[in-house]
Amino acid sequence: MDLLNTLVDKGLRRELPTRDEALAVLATSDDDVLDVVAAAGKVRRQWFGRRVKLNYLVNLKSGLCPEDCSYCSQRLGSTAGILKYTWLKPDEASKAAAAGLAGGAKRVCLVASGRGPTDRDVDRVSDTIKAIKDQNENVEVCACLGLLSDGQAERLREAGADAYNHNLNTSEGTYGEITTTHTYADRVDTVQKAHAAGLSACSGLIAGMGESDEDLIDVVYALRELDPDSVPVNFLIPFEGTPLAKEWNLTPQRCLRILAMVRFVCPDVEVRIAGGREVHLRTLQPLALHLANSIFLGDYLTSEGQAGKADLEMIADAGFEVENAGEVTLPEHRSTVAAGCGSHAEAGCGSHGNGGCGSHAGGGVCGSAPAAAEVPAEVPAETGTDAEAPAGARTDLVSVRRRGAGTDLAPNA
């Protein structure tokens, strides 16, 4: 179709589609979804070949969050039966990270729930970054600690952090309906602080919260303007015990169209399939690799993911290859020898001069001395029931994480 030919041409030139063109991608029918995937796949292969970057999450501090983000199982007032624990020690976090790196991950994402880090928290995370990098010379480390105060991004950079994640999540116009304890502008400010400190910015969205097509376009175009190096696309995990527990709005085909739209708008940026891919893409996950060039390996912050071994088999069976630690993820025009994570001098996915983090569909964003994991009593691993859920809901695929960081059980990697 003419639309897809136009979008491929623009993607190969790193040219921004019109909003109407982006909306038209979301409006295509299920009958055309393979054509949409094939078209966006040409753009993905132009800039990233058949490489898939693996990322691994370490939840440094779970639950106990004072923020009220409606999508989050760690939010204030959540009754989701997730693991709750305070800060992991640096050696504990390093041990958890080692499992993901052994499975093929090249980036470790250190996440902590909360509004944002104190200076003492930044010290903790800095010690953890050092512990991980002392054991793994080429590993990339991304921190995700919530809203940053002045000077904190610079301190994380000095400690060895390569990137910082803080997601916009949804459009500015609807942000107040999702969260009231901080603002959309607060999130934009943190992404800009990461940029200014020389960190590779990582910022994305959550789809499936009841937003309109226009809302999705708004947030993706805002992300292009902010110019992150990586854009995580989360699909809402509707945890029982959160306000959005009944929001089952996604189909596998809808998820593919969203990923294709993001690829067309941000053609040369690392697009990462983040939380919720197993729940909503299900058996169509391999098709999504033709759109995104990055995934999380194994489990997420508070939910369990597909087995790490299955992730690796899926990548190989789909004809893709795992990106090696020595390979530069971003195209040459976005990457620098010094930083290795991206440059914005001639960025092809927008500029951040007038700008206005990742995988929190079931997570959170920040956190004293480490404590043992607090597992609520009599909480099933699977949340929700078919009787309570809307038609088409796959509550059987929503499983609370019970292994890895914060537990005595081996992680899934």
C-alpha positions in Angstrom: 0.0 0.0 0.0 1.2 3.6 -0.7 1.2 4.5 3.0 3.7 1.8 3.8 6.0 2.6 0.9 6.0 6.2 2.0 6.9 5.3 5.6 9.7 2.9 4.5 11.2 5.6 2.3 11.0 8.1 5.2 12.4 5.6 7.7 15.4 4.9 5.5 16.1 8.6 5.3 15.4 9.2 9.0 12.6 11.5 8.1 9.7 12.2 10.5 6.3 10.8 9.3 3.3 13.1 9.6 1.0 12.5 12.5 -1.7 11.4 10.0 0.7 8.8 8.6 1.5 7.5 12.1 -2.2 7.4 13.0 -2.9 5.5 9.8 -0.4 2.7 10.9 -2.5 2.2 14.1 -5.7 2.2 12.1 -4.6 -0.6 9.7 -6.6 -3.8 9.8 -5.6 -7.2 11.2 -5.6 -8.4 7.6 -2.8 -6.0 6.8 -0.7 -6.6 9.9 1.9 -8.7 8.1 2.4 -6.1 5.5 2.9 -3.5 8.3 5.5 -5.7 10.0 7.3 -6.4 6.7 7.5 -2.6 5.9 8.7 -1.6 9.4 11.1 -4.5 9.3 12.9 -3.0 6.4 13.6 0.1 8.4 14.7 -1.9 11.4 17.2 -3.9 9.3 18.5 -0.8 7.7 19.7 0.6 11.0 20.2 -2.5 13.2 20.5 -5.5 10.8 19.3 -8.7 12.5 20.9 -8.0 15.9 18.9 -8.3 19.1 20.2 -6.5 22.2 19.5 -8.3 25.4 18.9 -6.3 28.6 18.6 -7.7 32.1 16.6 -6.1 35.0 17.8 -6.1 38.6 15.2 -4.8 41.0 17.3 -3.2 43.7 14.4 -2.2 45.9 10.9 -3.6 45.5 7.6 -2.1 46.5 7.4 0.5 49.3 6.8 3.3 46.9 5.0 6.6 47.9 3.9 7.4 44.3 0.4 6.6 43.0 1.1 5.5 39.4 -2.1 3.6 38.5 -0.3 1.0 36.3 2.3 0.0 38.9 2.2 -3.0 41.2 4.6 -1.2 43.6 2.4 1.9 43.9 1.1 3.5 47.1 -2.0 1.5 48.1 -1.3 -1.5 45.8 -2.6 -4.8 47.2 -0.8 -6.8 44.5 1.1 -9.6 46.2 4.5 -8.7 45.0 7.9 -9.2 46.6 8.7 -6.3 49.0 12.3 -5.6 50.2 14.6 -2.7 50.7 18.0 -2.1 49.1 20.1 -5.0 48.0 23.7 -4.9 48.9 26.2 -4.2 46.0 27.4 -7.8 46.1 23.9 -9.1 46.0 23.0 -6.9 43.1 26.2 -7.9 41.3 25.4 -11.6 41.8 21.9 -11.0 40.4 23.3 -9.2 37.4 25.8 -12.0 36.7 23.0 -14.4 35.9 21.7 -12.1 33.1 25.1 -11.5 31.7 25.8 -15.2 31.6 22.6 -15.6 29.6 23.8 -13.1 26.9 22.7 -9.7 28.2 25.0 -6.8 27.4 23.1 -4.2 29.5 22.1 -4.4 33.2 19.2 -2.1 34.2 19.3 -1.3 37.9 15.9 -0.2 39.1 14.6 1.0 42.5 11.1 1.9 43.4 10.3 5.3 44.9 9.8 9.0 43.9 13.6 9.5 43.4 16.9 8.8 45.0 18.4 10.6 48.0 22.1 11.4 47.8 22.7 8.3 50.0 20.8 6.2 47.5 23.0 7.5 44.7 26.0 6.4 46.8 24.5 2.9 47.1 23.8 2.6 43.4 27.3 4.0 42.6 28.8 1.2 44.8 26.6 -1.3 43.0 27.7 -0.1 39.5 31.3 -0.4 40.6 30.8 -3.9 41.9 29.1 -5.0 38.6 31.8 -3.4 36.4 34.6 -4.8 38.4 33.4 -8.2 37.5 32.3 -7.5 33.9 34.5 -5.1 32.0 32.3 -4.5 28.9 28.9 -4.4 30.5 26.6 -1.4 30.0 24.8 -0.2 33.2 21.5 1.7 33.1 20.1 3.2 36.3 16.4 3.8 36.8 15.8 5.5 40.2 13.0 7.9 39.6 13.1 11.7 39.5 16.6 13.1 39.6 17.7 16.1 41.6 20.3 18.5 40.4 23.8 16.9 40.2 22.6 13.3 40.7 22.9 12.4 37.0 26.5 13.7 36.9 27.3 11.6 40.0 25.9 8.5 38.4 27.9 9.2 35.3 31.1 9.6 37.3 30.3 6.3 39.0 30.3 4.5 35.7 26.6 4.5 34.7 26.2 4.5 30.9 22.5 5.3 30.7 19.5 6.5 32.7 15.9 5.3 32.2 12.8 7.4 32.9 9.7 6.7 30.9 7.2 9.3 29.8 4.6 6.5 29.9 1.7 8.3 28.3 0.7 11.6 26.7 1.0 14.9 28.5 -2.7 15.5 28.1 -3.7 12.3 29.9 -0.8 12.0 32.4 -2.8 13.4 35.3 -5.3 10.6 34.9 -2.6 8.0 35.5 -0.5 9.7 38.2 -1.2 12.6 40.6 1.9 12.6 42.9 4.2 14.0 40.2 3.8 15.6 36.8 4.6 14.8 33.2 7.0 17.8 33.3 8.9 16.2 36.2 9.6 13.2 34.0 10.7 15.3 31.0 13.0 17.2 33.3 14.7 14.0 34.5 15.3 12.8 30.9 16.8 16.2 30.1 19.1 16.0 33.2 20.3 12.6 32.0 21.1 14.0 28.6 22.9 17.0 30.0 25.1 14.8 32.2 26.3 12.8 29.2 24.2 9.7 30.0 22.5 7.8 27.2 18.8 8.6 27.8 16.3 5.8 27.8 12.6 6.8 27.8 9.5 5.0 26.6 5.8 4.4 27.1 3.2 2.0 28.3 0.4 1.0 25.9 -2.9 -0.6 27.0 -3.9 1.8 29.7 -7.1 2.9 27.9 -5.4 5.6 25.9 -6.5 6.7 22.4 -4.5 6.4 19.2 -3.9 10.1 19.5 -2.5 9.7 23.0 0.0 7.1 21.7 1.0 9.4 18.8 1.4 12.3 21.3 3.8 10.4 23.6 5.9 8.9 20.8 6.3 12.2 19.1 7.2 13.7 22.4 9.8 11.0 22.8 11.3 11.8 19.4 11.6 15.4 20.4 13.4 14.4 23.6 15.7 12.2 21.5 16.5 9.2 23.8 18.9 6.6 22.5 16.5 3.8 23.5 12.7 3.7 23.6 11.2 0.8 25.7 7.6 -0.1 24.7 5.8 -1.6 27.6 2.4 -3.3 27.3 0.4 -2.9 30.5 0.4 -5.9 32.8 -3.0 -5.6 34.6 -2.1 -6.7 38.1 -4.9 -7.4 40.5 -4.7 -4.9 43.3 -4.0 -1.9 41.0 -6.5 0.6 39.6 -5.9 -0.7 36.0 -6.4 -4.4 36.8 -9.4 -4.6 34.4 -7.7 -2.8 31.5 -7.3 -5.6 29.0 -7.3 -3.6 25.8 -4.6 -5.1 23.7 -4.4 -7.9 21.1 -1.2 -9.3 19.6 -2.0 -7.5 16.3 -2.5 -4.2 18.1 0.8 -4.6 19.9 2.6 -5.2 16.5 1.0 -2.1 15.0 2.1 0.0 18.0 5.7 -1.3 17.7 5.7 -0.6 13.9 4.5 3.0 14.5 7.3 3.6 17.0 9.8 2.2 14.6 8.6 4.5 11.8 8.7 7.6 14.1 12.0 6.7 15.6 13.7 4.7 12.9 17.3 4.7 14.1 16.7 4.4 17.8 17.0 1.2 19.9 13.3 0.1 20.2 13.0 -2.3 23.1 10.1 -4.7 23.7 9.7 -4.4 27.5 7.2 -5.5 30.1 4.1 -7.4 29.0 5.3 -8.9 25.7 4.5 -12.5 26.9 1.1 -11.4 28.2 -0.1 -9.6 25.1 2.1 -10.6 22.1 2.1 -14.3 23.2 2.8 -16.5 20.2 3.4 -13.5 17.9 6.5 -12.5 19.9 8.9 -13.6 17.1 7.1 -11.2 14.6 7.9 -8.3 17.0 11.6 -8.9 16.6 11.2 -7.6 13.0 10.2 -4.3 14.6 12.2 -4.0 17.8 15.9 -4.6 18.1 16.1 -5.0 21.9 14.3 -7.1 24.5 14.5 -7.9 28.2 15.9 -11.3 29.0 14.0 -13.4 31.6 11.9 -11.8 34.4 10.8 -8.2 35.0 10.6 -6.1 38.1 7.6 -7.7 39.8 6.4 -10.2 37.2 7.8 -13.3 35.7 8.7 -13.4 32.1 9.4 -16.1 29.5 12.2 -18.4 30.4 15.6 -17.0 29.4 16.4 -20.1 27.4 13.1 -19.7 25.5 14.0 -16.1 24.7 17.3 -17.2 23.1 15.7 -20.0 21.2 13.0 -17.6 19.9 15.7 -15.2 18.6 17.6 -17.9 16.8 14.5 -19.6 15.4 13.3 -16.2 14.0 16.6 -15.8 12.1 18.1 -13.1 14.4 21.3 -13.1 16.4 22.2 -11.8 19.9 24.2 -8.6 19.8 27.7 -9.1 21.3 29.2 -7.0 24.1 31.7 -5.6 21.7 29.2 -4.4 19.1 27.9 -0.8 19.1 24.1 -0.9 19.3 23.3 2.4 17.6 24.1 3.4 14.0 27.3 5.2 13.5 25.7 8.7 13.1 24.2 8.3 16.6 27.1 6.6 18.4 30.4 7.9 19.7 33.6 6.1 20.5 33.9 7.8 23.8 30.4 7.1 25.2 29.5 4.0 23.2 25.8 4.7 23.9 24.9 7.5 21.5 25.5 11.0 20.4 23.0 13.7 19.7 25.0 16.1 17.5 23.2 14.8 14.4 20.5 12.7 16.0 18.1 11.2 13.6 15.2 10.8 16.0 14.6 14.4 17.0 16.4 17.0 19.0 16.2 17.8 22.7 16.7 21.5 22.6 12.9 22.0 23.2 12.2 18.8 25.0 9.3 19.1 27.1 12.5 5.9 31.9 12.1 1.5 31.2 10.1 -1.4 31.8 7.5 -0.5 34.3 4.3 -2.0 33.1 4.5 -3.9 36.3 7.2 -2.0 38.0 8.0 1.3 39.6 10.7 3.9 39.7 13.1 4.3 43.7 14.9 4.0 48.4 18.8 1.8 54.2 20.2 -1.2 55.1 19.1 -4.3 53.1 16.4 -6.4 54.6 15.2 -9.9 53.8 12.4 -10.2 51.3 9.0 -9.7 52.7 6.6 -12.1 50.9 2.9 -11.5 51.8 1.3 -14.6 53.2 -1.2 -16.6 51.1 -0.7 -14.7 47.9 -0.9 -16.9 44.7 1.7 -16.7 42.1 -0.9 -15.9 39.5 -3.1 -12.8 40.1 -6.7 -12.4 39.1 -9.3 -14.9 38.0 -11.2 -15.4 34.8 -14.5 -14.7 36.6 -13.3 -11.3 37.7 -11.7 -10.3 34.4 -13.1 -8.9 31.2 -13.7 -11.2 28.2 -10.4 -12.0 26.5 -8.3 -11.3 29.6 -5.3 -13.6 30.0 -4.9 -13.4 33.7 -3.3 -16.8 33.6 -0.3 -15.2 32.0 0.2 -12.6 34.8 2.6 -14.2 37.3 4.2 -12.4 40.2 7.9 -12.8 40.4 9.0 -15.2 43.2 12.6 -15.8 42.2 15.8 -13.9 41.6 16.6 -10.6 43.3 15.2 -10.3 46.9 14.8 -14.1 47.2 16.9 -17.2 47.8 15.9 -18.7 44.5 17.9 -18.7 41.3 16.9 -16.0 38.8 15.4 -16.6 35.4 18.0 -15.7 32.8 
